[in-house]
Amino acid sequence: MSRSRTRPRPGRAVRAVRLAAAAVAVLLPVTVAVATEPAPPDGPTTRTSVAGWRAPVPGAVAAPADLPAQRWLPGHRGVDLASTAGEPVVSPAAGTVTFAGPVAGRPLVVVTHGELRSTLEPVDATVVVGTVVAAGQVVGTTGAVGSHCGPAVCLHWGVRRGETYLDPLTLLGRSAPIVLLPLG
């Protein structure tokens, strides 16, 4: 008579520990690589991407993107960058100005970069629709009225591909900080 030996299944706690250990094994090299990379100075203009994108103003991130899972859900569809009224605003990448004017009482500039489109507000435009701009070329100045950050002034920068919003910081080689959460 042959007996088959089966190992008992580990309990829930043991499985949770093994899963956590596997997660650490996967994430630790990434965390170490990020932690050992030289820390950039505060602000979104510390790196430019391979594609040549740059922040439209040199200020620090006042509010990161909080992109909703569905188009109709609430969220923050772009980033707010600290600025001052009258500060020059540059095109984040080469493109064509496709809108310059007020929307809902706020001055807005839209630059289309191929399949991507940047919206910059509040921006008092110094360019007209149809102007071809280079990355870093001034398109206007930060408006004193219409800022998300009142009473402080900031520039809201949104980026869309078709109807899908993107986090503009990813175009700069940055994104919001990664936060590791506990399992379960």
Backbone bond lengths (Angstrom), bond angles and torsions (degrees), N, CA, C in turn:
res aa  C-N    CA-C-N  psi(-1)  N-CA   C-N-CA  omega(-1)  CA-C   N-CA-C  phi
1 M - - - 1.416 - - 1.530 108.50 -
2 S 1.289 116.26 124.74 1.449 118.55 -178.64 1.519 109.36 -99.28
3 R 1.251 112.94 138.97 1.460 119.20 176.62 1.521 108.85 -105.26
4 S 1.290 115.64 134.20 1.447 116.91 173.99 1.519 107.75 -96.39
5 R 1.270 113.78 131.87 1.457 118.57 179.49 1.519 107.96 -95.97
6 T 1.273 116.01 126.97 1.456 119.93 174.29 1.511 107.78 -117.88
7 R 1.299 113.03 142.94 1.458 117.67 177.73 1.519 108.48 -81.60
8 P 1.299 116.53 141.05 1.466 117.85 176.18 1.529 109.35 -67.18
9 R 1.331 115.51 145.21 1.466 119.73 178.46 1.516 108.81 -72.35
10 P 1.319 116.44 137.93 1.467 118.02 179.04 1.533 109.74 -65.79
11 G 1.307 114.52 150.90 1.450 120.71 179.27 1.517 111.82 -70.50
12 R 1.312 115.60 171.90 1.455 122.28 -177.80 1.526 111.72 -58.77
13 A 1.311 117.61 -41.92 1.464 121.02 -179.19 1.523 110.98 -63.92
14 V 1.328 117.00 -41.33 1.459 121.21 179.65 1.529 109.65 -64.76
15 R 1.331 116.79 -43.16 1.466 119.78 178.61 1.529 110.67 -62.51
16 A 1.335 117.31 -40.10 1.463 121.11 179.46 1.523 110.78 -63.38
17 V 1.328 117.18 -41.24 1.465 121.25 178.94 1.529 110.04 -65.13
18 R 1.328 116.68 -43.66 1.466 119.75 178.79 1.524 111.04 -62.75
19 L 1.334 117.05 -41.46 1.460 120.98 178.91 1.528 110.42 -63.96
20 A 1.322 116.71 -42.51 1.466 120.45 178.48 1.530 110.42 -63.87
21 A 1.315 117.01 -41.23 1.462 120.49 179.15 1.527 110.70 -63.89
22 A 1.331 116.41 -40.28 1.461 119.99 177.89 1.522 110.48 -64.46
23 A 1.330 116.83 -40.71 1.468 120.40 178.93 1.520 110.71 -63.50
24 V 1.321 116.86 -42.54 1.469 120.63 178.61 1.523 109.86 -63.50
25 A 1.336 117.15 -41.32 1.462 120.38 -179.68 1.530 111.03 -61.95
26 V 1.336 116.13 -34.71 1.457 119.79 179.60 1.520 110.94 -78.83
27 L 1.338 117.65 -43.93 1.460 121.54 -173.50 1.524 114.37 -83.09
28 L 1.313 118.79 -25.86 1.452 121.21 -176.21 1.525 112.90 -58.28
29 P 1.344 119.83 -46.72 1.469 117.76 178.54 1.529 112.32 -60.95
30 V 1.342 117.10 -37.51 1.465 120.52 178.90 1.520 109.64 -66.56
31 T 1.337 116.83 -45.77 1.456 121.43 -179.55 1.525 110.48 -62.05
32 V 1.329 117.68 -42.65 1.458 121.28 179.84 1.529 109.85 -64.90
33 A 1.333 117.02 -41.36 1.470 120.13 179.79 1.517 110.59 -63.22
34 V 1.326 117.07 -42.00 1.462 120.02 179.32 1.519 110.27 -69.14
35 A 1.316 117.19 -41.65 1.461 121.01 -177.23 1.525 112.11 -68.38
36 T 1.332 117.72 -30.23 1.459 119.53 -177.37 1.522 112.80 -89.38
37 E 1.344 116.47 -10.63 1.461 119.34 175.71 1.518 107.94 -70.03
38 P 1.328 118.51 140.36 1.461 118.95 -179.75 1.525 110.60 -57.14
39 A 1.310 116.32 132.40 1.454 120.86 -179.40 1.520 109.92 -72.27
40 P 1.350 116.40 131.11 1.460 118.53 179.31 1.517 110.44 -77.62
41 P 1.323 118.05 156.10 1.452 119.63 173.19 1.523 109.23 -61.82
42 D 1.328 116.83 160.30 1.449 120.97 -178.33 1.523 109.69 -63.02
43 G 1.308 115.88 138.67 1.454 120.80 176.47 1.504 111.56 120.99
44 P 1.341 116.57 153.44 1.454 120.15 -174.31 1.513 115.11 -81.07
45 T 1.312 119.71 -3.89 1.457 120.28 -174.77 1.526 112.67 -97.10
46 T 1.321 117.39 12.28 1.450 119.69 -175.27 1.518 112.85 -75.77
47 R 1.316 118.53 -20.94 1.458 121.15 178.10 1.515 108.16 -134.39
48 T 1.289 115.61 150.25 1.455 118.76 169.88 1.515 106.44 -117.41
49 S 1.303 115.94 149.85 1.446 119.31 -178.42 1.520 109.30 -79.55
50 V 1.303 114.26 170.91 1.456 120.32 178.00 1.526 109.58 -61.13
51 A 1.327 116.42 -32.68 1.463 120.80 -177.64 1.525 112.35 -77.70
52 G 1.329 118.68 -2.77 1.450 121.47 176.32 1.515 115.64 87.75
53 W 1.307 118.48 15.40 1.458 120.96 178.01 1.516 110.14 -72.94
54 R 1.326 116.44 150.06 1.464 122.69 177.58 1.517 108.43 -144.30
55 A 1.312 116.14 159.93 1.460 120.72 177.73 1.525 108.98 -71.28
56 P 1.333 117.43 143.71 1.461 119.98 -179.18 1.531 114.20 -72.12
57 V 1.329 117.79 -22.39 1.469 123.21 172.44 1.523 106.95 -138.31
58 P 1.329 118.72 156.74 1.464 120.43 -175.30 1.527 115.36 -81.75
59 G 1.327 119.34 0.53 1.457 121.70 -174.70 1.513 114.39 -68.76
60 A 1.326 114.86 162.09 1.461 122.37 177.70 1.520 110.19 -71.01
61 V 1.315 116.41 162.62 1.462 121.50 177.55 1.531 108.24 -71.82
62 A 1.334 115.83 116.76 1.466 121.24 177.90 1.527 110.44 -86.72
63 A 1.335 117.22 -32.28 1.468 122.53 177.03 1.528 107.88 -152.53
64 P 1.343 117.33 122.05 1.465 120.05 -179.39 1.527 111.20 -75.91
65 A 1.311 115.95 170.02 1.463 121.54 175.39 1.523 109.35 -68.15
66 D 1.308 115.91 144.98 1.462 123.53 173.62 1.518 105.17 -135.30
67 L 1.332 115.30 77.40 1.456 121.06 -173.28 1.522 110.35 -74.72
68 P 1.342 117.33 128.64 1.462 120.13 -179.17 1.529 111.56 -74.25
69 A 1.334 115.66 156.75 1.462 120.85 179.42 1.526 111.33 -70.15
70 Q 1.320 117.68 -29.21 1.458 123.03 177.92 1.523 109.14 -125.19
71 R 1.318 117.85 149.09 1.456 121.73 -176.58 1.524 113.61 -56.02
72 W 1.311 117.75 -34.04 1.465 121.07 -173.76 1.526 113.31 -87.71
73 L 1.313 118.31 -5.30 1.462 121.00 -179.46 1.528 111.00 -81.83
74 P 1.343 116.65 156.83 1.468 119.10 177.81 1.521 111.24 -69.09
75 G 1.316 115.72 156.44 1.452 121.19 177.98 1.516 109.62 171.02
76 H 1.312 115.43 -177.27 1.465 121.76 177.38 1.513 106.48 -115.25
77 R 1.323 115.93 106.36 1.459 122.77 -171.91 1.524 111.52 -91.01
78 G 1.295 115.88 62.63 1.459 122.63 -179.29 1.509 109.53 150.38
79 V 1.316 116.40 -168.37 1.461 121.67 178.27 1.521 109.03 -123.88
80 D 1.316 115.28 150.98 1.457 121.13 172.72 1.519 107.56 -104.59
81 L 1.319 116.26 127.72 1.458 122.60 -179.51 1.521 108.58 -112.53
82 A 1.327 116.74 129.89 1.460 121.02 179.44 1.523 109.34 -56.90
83 S 1.312 115.60 138.16 1.457 120.86 -177.51 1.523 108.86 -152.21
84 T 1.307 116.22 -177.91 1.459 122.49 173.36 1.516 107.42 -132.23
85 A 1.320 116.36 151.17 1.462 120.44 178.88 1.524 109.28 -59.36
86 G 1.310 116.24 132.51 1.462 121.28 179.14 1.516 114.81 87.40
87 E 1.332 118.01 -2.13 1.469 121.23 179.49 1.532 110.01 -69.87
88 P 1.341 118.12 137.39 1.470 119.61 178.08 1.529 111.42 -61.24
89 V 1.321 115.83 138.30 1.460 123.51 176.81 1.522 106.81 -115.37
90 V 1.340 116.28 129.72 1.463 120.60 -177.06 1.523 110.74 -109.59
91 S 1.313 115.49 158.08 1.461 120.28 174.74 1.525 108.05 -68.44
92 P 1.339 117.65 130.10 1.463 119.45 -178.56 1.526 113.97 -69.86
93 A 1.328 117.57 -18.00 1.468 122.18 177.14 1.530 107.05 -158.76
94 A 1.299 116.10 167.54 1.466 120.20 177.89 1.521 109.35 -63.15
95 G 1.321 116.16 144.32 1.460 119.63 179.35 1.510 111.75 176.51
96 T 1.326 114.98 -161.12 1.461 122.57 -179.35 1.520 108.92 -127.36
97 V 1.324 117.03 134.95 1.457 121.46 176.91 1.529 107.20 -71.46
98 T 1.340 116.24 119.18 1.463 120.46 -177.89 1.522 112.65 -109.81
99 F 1.335 117.41 -8.23 1.465 121.04 173.68 1.518 108.02 -158.20
100 A 1.321 115.41 141.49 1.466 121.48 174.64 1.523 106.77 -152.80
101 G 1.323 116.31 107.45 1.455 119.82 -178.78 1.511 111.17 167.44
102 P 1.338 116.05 -174.98 1.459 119.39 -177.55 1.535 112.63 -81.95
103 V 1.328 115.68 143.75 1.461 123.87 171.42 1.520 105.77 -135.77
104 A 1.318 116.32 120.50 1.466 122.31 -179.18 1.527 111.35 52.65
105 G 1.328 116.42 39.05 1.453 121.10 176.82 1.513 115.79 82.10
106 R 1.332 117.33 1.90 1.467 121.10 179.33 1.522 110.03 -114.25
107 P 1.341 116.88 136.99 1.471 118.73 176.85 1.528 110.05 -74.51
108 L 1.324 115.81 134.65 1.462 121.96 -172.29 1.523 110.07 -135.95
109 V 1.338 115.63 143.67 1.466 121.49 172.07 1.523 106.77 -126.11
110 V 1.333 115.82 133.84 1.464 121.72 176.40 1.521 107.67 -118.04
111 V 1.337 115.52 128.80 1.465 121.29 176.15 1.523 106.98 -118.81
112 T 1.331 115.92 126.11 1.459 120.64 178.93 1.522 108.49 -98.25
113 H 1.344 114.33 126.72 1.473 122.64 -177.80 1.533 107.24 -117.27
114 G 1.302 118.48 77.88 1.467 119.94 -176.98 1.510 109.82 66.23
115 E 1.342 116.92 -120.13 1.467 120.09 -179.01 1.531 113.11 -84.27
116 L 1.315 118.02 -7.08 1.461 122.02 178.26 1.522 110.38 -104.68
117 R 1.336 115.14 153.21 1.461 121.00 -178.99 1.523 108.72 -137.64
118 S 1.336 116.87 125.15 1.466 122.62 177.24 1.519 109.84 -98.57
119 T 1.325 115.56 136.15 1.461 121.03 171.39 1.519 107.10 -114.23
120 L 1.313 115.85 134.21 1.456 122.36 -176.88 1.523 107.80 -127.53
121 E 1.352 116.64 122.93 1.467 119.52 179.85 1.515 111.30 -150.81
122 P 1.283 119.96 150.02 1.448 127.57 -11.30 1.532 109.98 -78.92
123 V 1.317 116.16 128.96 1.461 121.00 -179.80 1.527 109.07 -132.71
124 D 1.319 115.21 121.09 1.458 120.95 172.09 1.530 106.48 -81.97
125 A 1.329 115.70 108.05 1.467 122.06 -171.86 1.523 112.75 -66.73
126 T 1.337 114.12 141.54 1.464 121.43 170.68 1.525 109.47 -114.64
127 V 1.341 116.18 7.00 1.461 122.93 178.98 1.526 107.99 -123.76
128 V 1.309 115.93 162.95 1.461 120.80 177.90 1.520 109.57 -113.87
129 V 1.328 115.26 160.93 1.458 120.92 177.77 1.529 109.11 -55.89
130 G 1.333 115.76 135.03 1.461 121.76 -179.29 1.515 113.78 98.83
131 T 1.341 116.90 -10.73 1.463 119.95 179.60 1.529 109.80 -69.12
132 V 1.317 117.06 128.48 1.466 121.83 174.45 1.519 106.52 -87.37
133 V 1.349 115.46 126.56 1.465 119.83 -176.07 1.521 110.47 -121.55
134 A 1.320 114.74 149.20 1.467 121.82 174.48 1.517 108.47 -90.83
135 A 1.330 116.53 159.75 1.466 120.29 173.48 1.520 108.11 -59.10
136 G 1.324 116.72 129.27 1.454 120.89 179.20 1.516 114.56 90.12
137 Q 1.334 117.75 -3.16 1.469 120.39 178.53 1.526 109.41 -78.83
138 V 1.323 116.79 136.52 1.468 121.70 -178.95 1.525 109.60 -66.17
139 V 1.359 115.03 131.16 1.467 121.27 177.73 1.525 111.56 -114.06
140 G 1.334 116.69 -9.41 1.459 120.69 -179.51 1.510 110.86 167.64
141 T 1.330 114.82 -165.06 1.462 120.96 178.09 1.523 108.73 -128.85
142 T 1.321 115.24 152.41 1.461 119.60 179.08 1.519 109.13 -62.96
143 G 1.318 115.03 127.44 1.457 120.44 -179.83 1.518 111.71 -76.09
144 A 1.323 115.68 150.95 1.465 121.29 178.87 1.523 110.89 -81.68
145 V 1.328 117.37 -18.85 1.463 122.11 -176.91 1.528 109.23 -115.27
146 G 1.332 116.36 138.48 1.458 120.36 174.56 1.508 115.29 99.34
147 S 1.318 118.59 10.60 1.458 121.33 -179.34 1.528 110.54 -75.26
148 H 1.332 116.05 141.35 1.472 122.55 175.23 1.532 111.88 -65.21
149 C 1.305 116.72 -24.74 1.466 121.97 -164.92 1.520 114.06 -98.46
150 G 1.334 118.40 12.44 1.458 120.90 -175.55 1.513 113.79 -44.62
151 P 1.310 118.84 140.56 1.456 125.15 8.17 1.529 113.41 -81.50
152 A 1.338 118.24 -9.08 1.470 120.17 176.30 1.528 108.75 -71.62
153 V 1.315 116.50 166.71 1.461 121.53 178.70 1.529 108.43 -109.26
154 C 1.310 115.20 135.23 1.459 119.73 174.34 1.518 108.59 -144.64
155 L 1.304 115.39 165.48 1.455 122.38 176.95 1.520 107.52 -109.06
156 H 1.318 117.12 126.68 1.467 120.75 175.04 1.526 107.49 -90.99
157 W 1.343 116.14 127.18 1.454 122.67 178.81 1.520 108.65 -121.32
158 G 1.319 115.79 114.66 1.456 121.28 176.32 1.513 109.81 -113.48
159 V 1.333 116.64 150.60 1.465 121.82 177.42 1.525 108.01 -134.04
160 R 1.329 114.79 133.08 1.465 120.00 178.34 1.514 110.93 -127.94
161 R 1.317 114.54 146.69 1.468 122.81 168.20 1.523 103.75 -116.56
162 G 1.327 116.70 105.44 1.462 120.05 -172.82 1.518 108.76 63.97
163 E 1.322 116.91 -121.81 1.465 121.44 178.07 1.528 112.41 -98.72
164 T 1.330 117.56 3.00 1.465 121.70 -176.61 1.518 110.53 -97.41
165 Y 1.332 115.86 124.98 1.459 120.95 176.72 1.517 109.87 -81.50
166 L 1.325 115.96 143.94 1.464 122.89 177.85 1.525 108.66 -118.47
167 D 1.314 116.71 159.24 1.458 121.23 172.19 1.528 106.91 -80.83
168 P 1.336 118.61 112.67 1.468 120.11 -177.55 1.522 113.77 -58.03
169 L 1.323 118.00 -29.15 1.468 119.94 -178.52 1.518 112.29 -63.64
170 T 1.342 117.69 -26.22 1.459 119.20 178.48 1.528 110.81 -66.70
171 L 1.325 117.61 -25.39 1.466 121.14 177.73 1.527 111.48 -74.86
172 L 1.335 115.62 -15.15 1.463 120.60 178.33 1.523 111.53 -98.22
173 G 1.332 116.32 3.56 1.450 119.86 -176.14 1.511 111.96 81.40
174 R 1.330 116.59 15.05 1.463 122.02 179.38 1.510 108.41 -130.39
175 S 1.287 115.60 165.89 1.455 121.31 171.24 1.510 106.90 -156.48
176 A 1.297 114.83 178.72 1.457 118.63 177.03 1.521 108.40 -60.90
177 P 1.326 118.31 152.87 1.459 120.52 -178.62 1.520 111.89 -58.35
178 I 1.316 116.61 143.39 1.463 121.73 176.37 1.519 107.25 -83.35
179 V 1.326 115.84 130.79 1.456 121.37 -179.84 1.517 107.62 -117.51
180 L 1.320 116.73 122.60 1.461 120.73 176.64 1.509 108.59 -85.31
181 L 1.333 115.74 127.01 1.465 121.47 -179.44 1.515 109.25 -105.88
182 P 1.338 117.60 154.45 1.461 119.49 177.76 1.526 110.66 -68.38
183 L 1.329 115.69 152.28 1.460 120.72 177.57 1.514 109.58 -70.59
184 G 1.332 115.98 150.65 1.465 120.95 172.94 1.478 111.64 81.22
